[in-house]
């Protein structure tokens, strides 16, 4: 995963989709962004389409490609011909 990747973001506690967002930075904490320090296991800072920013440790997220794969699989399962 890298900056500018598009992701689908989910609320960690309610499991509701918060929408799509873009990874704008990686850091271990907000302080790391200011100091430009590289964290060993960085957390993504995601900006949602609504403009809200959320840290990756406060939500769940999946990459756009994975979200599309899941959607296609669900579509196929829902509209599968009976007996096939």
Steps between C-alpha positions, in 0.01 A plus 500: 500500500623851423395865512216593262358145503119501511345298784156418638475592868289326767416605856686259727229477767174517300629334182327766287660623181630855541566533127797523270818681584855561389813425701670837542783415742659219697619555855515334838338808655408855407838607639673286234332703224633825644854366549489294176634205699455156339315263731595128495135389464317810379129571525323658201325836532195476275304795365141402426311646203300701757824677597523331841840353589534179697797299622519140385521375859152646566330323211518202270575545132542297185670590176284594202603185310393277790165685536431444129588130526258459792226688314538284190494180706184613685333598172576158351375319811176701511419462131629144455264274308331245727664160473827628356 
